[in-house]
Amino acid sequence: MTVKPTLGAIFRTFGAGYLARRGTTGRQRTVMNHIAACRTPILGGHEYQCDSCGHTAIAWNSCRDRHCPACQGREAAAWVDAMRDRLLPTHYFHVVFTVPHELNLLMRLNKRRGYDILFEASAETLKTVLGDPERLGARPAFTSVLHTWTQELNYHVHVHSIVSGGGLSLDGRSWVASRPNFLAPVKVLSRVFRGKYLDLLTRAHADTAKPLVFRGDVAHLADRDEFDRLTHRLYLEEWVVYAKEPLRGPLGVCKYFARYTHRVGISNSRILSVADGRVHFMARHRAKDGTHLGMREMSLDAEEFIRRFLLHVLPHGYTRIRHYGLTAPGNIRSLVPLARTLIEESGAVAKPDGEDERDTEPPPDPSVCPKCGGRMLLRRNIDPERRDPFDTS
């Protein structure tokens, strides 16, 4: 059996067998339906014809599900445009906060609550450390996005944040710029994050109005003594927080970060082939110390591949991109213009340095003929088939 190396084709080919042999939540089934139907006759489409050369083409409708790798290019480009109102003319840092693997199962059982705790702990860490008068002593602007995967599609919960290289002074009268290549000590960020996360998790454990779910291998953590033993052990560990190289040029930063905000567990470009019931794909290989060793091919049984992908389905309506500090929703009209003015007055405006200007290109425009560049005019609408993509009858 020949299967196209796309996530949608994998779902269409192996989805029925997966659903028959394994359980899924209603949310996971919905995401599978969307991706399997994406850009197929199931959703209908439009037929176009070029007014110059007569070339005809059919554009099948997209599912627009945020988990679908085929639908993220245009969404990412639109996000970059929308972010212009939040951009500051300064350099930025890319900071990553990671939750220890010991908490993976608890997070999976309590996704909405667990992810909220991660967002709050990481945001409060940045506000606390950068607001410390002994450090930067300023209010930064930052945007965070949730990721839950490794390149092998294993469950690995972390938040990526782009953080302004400086912030509004605590009295609101000046712009305080960070050093060009340094935002804050990583060890300090790590330890503050660890304390804030475990404090919030402990509060959630004690919340009888909205109790956490404990079952399976973490059922014993419902007992407060067992839970305290776990948190004590985690307090003794070093948590993984790291800052990547500083980024310059606000628009370039935004385009760079769009690759994180609109990334899903795996892109179609990383899927090499599907043969003999196995999915072959490329994944980044790292040494135990985190050193990047390059890309390598790996393969998974198709049903295991689907299982891993579905681990990363978000709760319905969950907000996975959040803005904080100066660029929080309530500050866009007041603090962002003030910060821009103060940055310009301070002379700390960052100049783009070329490498950051890599763009996030949307898919090809269906109104332009791929043959001659003429206009593609709508010829007819194609009604959707409205059938179950996993119905094999």
C-alpha positions in Angstrom: 0.0 0.0 0.0 1.4 3.4 -1.0 0.5 6.2 1.4 1.4 9.9 0.8 3.8 11.1 3.5 1.4 13.5 5.1 -0.4 13.4 8.5 -3.8 13.6 6.8 -3.0 10.6 4.6 -1.7 8.6 7.6 -4.9 9.3 9.5 -7.1 8.3 6.5 -5.2 5.1 6.0 -4.7 3.9 9.6 -7.2 5.9 11.5 -10.1 3.4 11.3 -7.9 0.6 12.7 -6.5 2.9 15.4 -10.0 3.9 16.5 -11.2 0.3 16.5 -8.3 -0.9 18.7 -7.5 2.1 20.9 -9.6 4.5 22.8 -9.6 8.2 22.1 -11.3 11.2 23.8 -14.0 13.0 21.9 -11.6 15.9 21.4 -8.9 13.7 19.9 -11.5 12.1 17.5 -12.6 15.6 16.4 -9.0 16.6 15.6 -8.4 13.3 13.7 -11.6 13.9 11.7 -10.5 17.5 10.8 -6.9 16.5 9.7 -8.1 13.4 7.8 -10.6 15.5 5.9 -8.4 18.5 5.3 -7.9 19.4 1.6 -10.0 16.5 0.3 -13.4 16.2 -1.4 -14.9 15.6 2.1 -14.8 19.3 2.8 -15.6 20.4 -0.7 -13.6 23.0 -2.7 -13.5 25.4 -5.6 -12.5 25.0 -9.2 -10.6 27.8 -10.8 -9.6 28.6 -14.4 -7.0 31.0 -15.7 -8.3 33.8 -17.8 -5.1 33.8 -19.8 -4.0 30.3 -20.6 -7.1 28.3 -19.6 -5.3 26.2 -17.0 -7.8 24.7 -14.5 -7.2 23.7 -10.9 -9.1 22.5 -7.9 -8.5 23.9 -4.4 -9.9 21.7 -1.7 -11.0 23.4 1.4 -8.8 23.4 4.5 -9.9 22.2 8.0 -8.2 25.2 9.7 -7.6 23.1 12.8 -4.7 24.4 14.8 -3.3 20.9 15.1 -3.1 20.4 11.4 0.3 20.9 9.9 -1.1 21.7 6.4 -3.0 24.8 7.8 -0.4 26.7 9.7 1.5 28.6 7.0 -1.3 31.2 6.3 -2.2 31.4 10.0 1.5 32.1 10.9 1.7 34.9 8.3 -1.5 36.5 9.6 -0.2 36.2 13.2 3.0 38.2 12.2 0.8 41.0 10.8 -1.3 41.1 13.9 1.7 41.2 16.1 2.9 44.5 14.7 0.9 46.4 17.3 2.8 44.6 20.1 6.3 44.9 18.7 8.9 47.1 20.4 12.0 48.5 18.6 14.4 46.6 20.8 16.3 43.4 20.8 14.7 40.3 22.3 15.7 37.1 24.0 14.2 33.6 23.5 13.7 31.9 26.9 12.5 28.3 27.4 10.9 26.9 30.6 10.6 23.1 30.9 8.6 21.0 33.3 10.4 17.9 34.8 9.4 14.6 33.2 8.3 13.3 36.6 5.2 15.5 36.2 4.3 14.3 32.7 1.5 11.9 33.6 0.0 14.3 36.1 0.0 17.0 33.4 -1.6 14.8 30.9 -4.5 14.0 33.3 -4.9 17.7 34.1 -4.0 19.4 30.9 -5.9 22.7 31.3 -4.9 23.2 34.9 -1.4 22.0 34.4 -0.7 24.2 31.4 -2.2 27.2 33.2 0.2 26.6 36.1 3.1 26.5 33.7 2.1 29.7 32.0 1.6 31.5 35.3 4.8 30.2 36.9 7.0 31.1 33.9 5.4 34.6 33.5 5.7 35.4 37.2 9.3 34.2 37.1 10.2 36.7 34.3 8.3 39.5 36.1 10.0 38.8 39.4 13.5 38.4 38.2 13.6 41.2 35.7 11.6 43.5 38.1 14.2 43.0 40.8 16.0 46.3 41.4 19.2 44.4 42.0 18.9 43.0 38.4 17.2 44.8 35.5 14.6 46.6 37.7 12.1 46.9 34.9 8.8 45.7 33.5 9.5 43.7 30.3 7.2 42.8 27.4 7.0 39.1 26.5 4.9 36.6 24.6 4.8 32.9 25.5 3.7 29.8 23.6 3.0 26.3 24.9 4.7 23.2 23.3 4.2 19.7 24.6 6.4 17.5 22.3 9.8 16.4 21.3 10.7 15.8 17.7 10.1 12.1 18.4 6.5 13.1 19.4 7.2 12.2 23.1 5.4 14.2 25.7 7.6 17.1 26.8 5.9 20.1 28.3 7.6 23.5 27.9 7.0 27.1 27.2 8.8 29.3 24.7 8.9 33.0 25.5 10.3 36.0 23.5 11.3 38.6 26.0 12.2 42.2 25.4 15.8 43.1 26.1 14.8 45.6 28.7 11.7 47.1 30.1 9.9 50.1 31.4 11.5 51.4 34.6 9.5 50.7 37.8 8.5 54.4 38.1 7.4 54.3 34.4 9.6 57.2 33.4 12.4 55.6 31.4 13.4 52.6 29.3 15.9 50.3 31.0 17.9 48.3 28.4 19.5 45.0 29.2 23.0 44.2 28.2 23.1 43.2 24.5 23.9 39.5 25.2 22.6 39.0 28.6 19.1 39.1 30.1 19.3 37.4 33.5 21.2 34.5 35.1 19.7 31.2 33.9 20.2 29.6 37.3 18.2 32.3 39.0 15.4 32.0 36.4 15.5 28.2 36.9 15.2 28.3 40.7 12.6 31.0 40.8 10.6 29.1 38.2 10.9 25.9 40.2 9.6 27.5 43.4 6.7 29.3 41.7 5.6 26.2 39.8 5.7 23.9 42.8 3.9 26.4 45.0 1.1 26.7 42.4 0.9 23.0 42.0 0.7 22.5 45.8 -2.1 25.0 46.0 -3.9 23.1 43.2 -3.5 19.9 45.1 -5.2 21.5 48.1 -8.1 23.0 46.1 -11.1 20.9 46.9 -13.4 23.0 44.7 -11.5 22.1 41.6 -9.6 18.9 42.6 -6.8 17.5 40.4 -7.3 14.2 38.8 -5.1 11.3 40.1 -5.3 7.8 38.6 -3.2 5.1 37.2 0.5 5.5 38.0 -0.1 8.8 39.8 -3.1 7.7 41.9 -0.9 7.6 45.0 -0.3 11.3 44.7 -3.8 12.0 45.9 -2.4 11.3 49.3 -0.9 14.5 50.6 2.1 12.8 52.2 3.0 11.1 48.9 2.5 14.4 47.0 4.8 16.2 49.5 7.5 13.6 49.0 7.4 14.2 45.3 7.5 18.0 45.5 10.4 17.8 48.0 12.3 15.6 45.6 11.6 18.1 42.8 12.8 21.0 44.9 16.2 19.4 45.1 16.5 19.1 41.3 17.8 21.7 38.9 15.0 22.6 36.5 15.7 23.2 32.8 15.5 26.9 31.8 17.7 28.3 29.1 18.0 31.4 27.0 18.9 31.3 23.3 21.0 33.9 21.5 19.6 37.4 21.5 17.4 38.3 18.6 17.5 41.7 16.9 15.0 43.7 14.8 11.4 43.4 16.1 9.8 42.3 12.8 12.5 39.7 12.3 12.0 38.5 15.9 8.3 38.1 15.2 8.8 36.1 12.0 11.3 33.9 13.8 8.9 33.3 16.7 6.0 32.5 14.3 7.9 29.2 13.7 7.2 28.3 17.3 3.7 29.8 17.7 2.2 27.9 14.8 4.2 24.7 15.0 2.5 21.4 15.7 3.9 18.1 16.8 5.2 17.2 13.4 5.3 19.0 10.0 4.5 17.1 6.7 8.0 18.1 5.5 9.5 15.8 8.2 7.5 12.8 7.2 9.7 10.9 4.7 7.5 7.9 3.8 4.9 5.4 4.9 5.6 1.7 4.2 4.7 -1.6 5.6 2.6 -0.1 8.3 5.4 2.2 9.6 5.9 5.9 9.4 9.5 7.1 8.6 10.3 10.7 9.6 13.2 12.9 10.4 13.9 14.0 14.0 16.6 16.1 15.7 19.0 13.9 17.6 20.6 15.1 20.8 23.2 13.7 23.2 22.3 13.2 26.9 23.8 16.6 27.7 21.5 18.3 25.2 24.1 18.8 22.5 22.5 18.9 19.0 23.9 16.0 16.9 22.0 16.7 13.8 18.9 15.1 12.2 18.4 11.4 11.8 15.7 9.2 10.4 13.5 7.2 12.7 10.4 5.1 12.3 7.3 4.2 14.3 4.5 1.8 13.8 1.6 3.8 12.3 -0.7 3.3 15.2 2.1 4.3 17.7 2.8 7.4 15.5 -0.9 8.4 15.8 -1.0 7.7 19.5 2.0 9.9 20.1 0.6 12.7 17.9 -2.7 12.7 19.8 -0.9 13.2 23.1 -0.5 16.8 22.1 -4.1 17.6 21.3 -5.0 20.7 23.4 -8.2 21.1 25.4 -11.0 22.7 23.4 -10.5 26.5 23.1 -7.3 26.5 25.1 -5.2 29.6 24.6 -1.7 28.5 23.8 -0.2 31.9 22.9 -0.3 34.5 25.7 1.0 38.1 26.0 2.3 39.5 29.2 3.9 42.6 30.8 3.9 45.7 28.6 2.2 43.9 25.8 -0.6 42.2 27.8 -4.0 42.9 26.3 -4.8 45.7 28.8 -1.6 47.6 28.0 -1.5 47.7 24.2 -3.0 51.2 24.0 -1.2 52.8 26.9 2.2 51.2 27.8 3.3 50.1 24.3 3.3 53.6 22.8 5.0 54.9 25.9 7.7 52.2 25.7 8.3 52.9 22.0 8.8 56.6 22.7 11.1 56.0 25.7 13.2 53.4 23.6 13.7 56.0 20.9 14.6 58.7 23.3 17.1 56.4 25.0 18.8 55.6 21.7 18.4 51.9 22.3 16.5 51.2 19.1 17.6 47.8 17.7 18.6 47.6 14.0 17.7 44.5 12.0 20.7 42.3 11.4 19.6 40.4 8.3 19.4 36.9 9.6 16.3 37.7 11.5 14.4 38.7 8.4 13.5 35.2 7.3 9.9 35.3 6.5 7.0 33.0 7.2 5.5 32.6 3.8 1.8 31.7 3.4 0.8 29.0 0.9 0.7 30.0 -2.8 -2.1 32.4 -3.7 -4.9 30.4 -5.5 -5.8 33.5 -7.4 -2.5 33.5 -9.4 -2.1 30.9 -12.2 0.9 28.7 -11.4 1.5 28.2 -15.2 1.5 31.8 -16.6 0.9 34.1 -13.7 -2.5 35.1 -15.0 -5.7 35.5 -12.9 -7.4 32.3 -11.7 -11.1 33.0 -11.8 -13.7 30.9 -9.8 -15.4 28.5 -12.2 -17.6 26.6 -9.8 -18.1 25.5 -6.2 -17.7 21.9 -5.3 -20.0 20.7 -2.6 -18.5 18.8 0.3 -19.1 15.1 0.5 -19.7 15.3 4.2 -18.7 11.7 5.0 -16.8 10.1 7.8 -13.1 10.0 6.7 -12.7 6.7 8.6 -15.8 5.0 7.2 -14.4 2.0 5.3 -17.8 0.5 4.3 
